[in-house]
């Protein structure tokens, strides 16, 4: 769906075959795990590309991880387009998913389609994602009918966490679990090519995954889904805020970043940086001429240059 062509990749450097919706569907049929991660800028996109992930999500979690908001609610469409465009420039093969931010698709089908079109046309996203069941099912269907693939997202939906009682697991009663199943089936019927399940009991998520014919990506939904997604800053230990219990940290990059900047500051203050190896030389004769000239009087002003 992207209107921005992917830059060709030299053979041997990256997987030359871009991820597609049919390939994702095939992965589900073959039982091959789908790897999805968030990214919010060019450097993180290059990391995702080099790591060989299948899907990259420019999530509205960028609001808290990189833009400094207290929740995902304030992030704007303009901000999401800017971030997604940067990620697009860093990707070659993973499928690129753009989040529709809060307030950009709920009002009408027309609004939802217009927002989705911006993420595809201006940012180069391949597909878009929206949250919740209910009225979002109609919005998803409208976007799909407009020719843009849609990924659904149910369970804990951060955009409407207040209405759910806060950032807490969903589907933990029989009735709520049945609601999750119904919403998932409704989104599939609306034409979604995939669904994210967030903070759902593993046993419930496994049932949803089995009942759906489309890939189910879990985040805090146990090992029974077709794939997993984590936030870039969470799994690498970059973000210093609250980390959900379902996150596994594979590195502590923030600690290394702080240590590196602290050492830099210390060396600058003590004159250890920059050293001779960090400077550029000048020919001795050129330096002599330069020093003579700079200490001479400027004929135009009769004032020393120094």
PyMOL commands that set and color helices and strands:
alter all, ss='L'
color gray80, all
select helices_A, chain A and resi 21-30+42-51+62-65+77-90+109-121+135-145+158-160+174-189+202-211+232-235+253-269+276-278+284-295
alter helices_A, ss='H'
color red, helices_A
select strands_A, chain A and resi 34-38+55-58+95-99+127-129+150-155+194-198+215-219+227-230+297-298+303-304
alter strands_A, ss='S'
color yellow, strands_A
deselect
rebuild
show_as cartoon
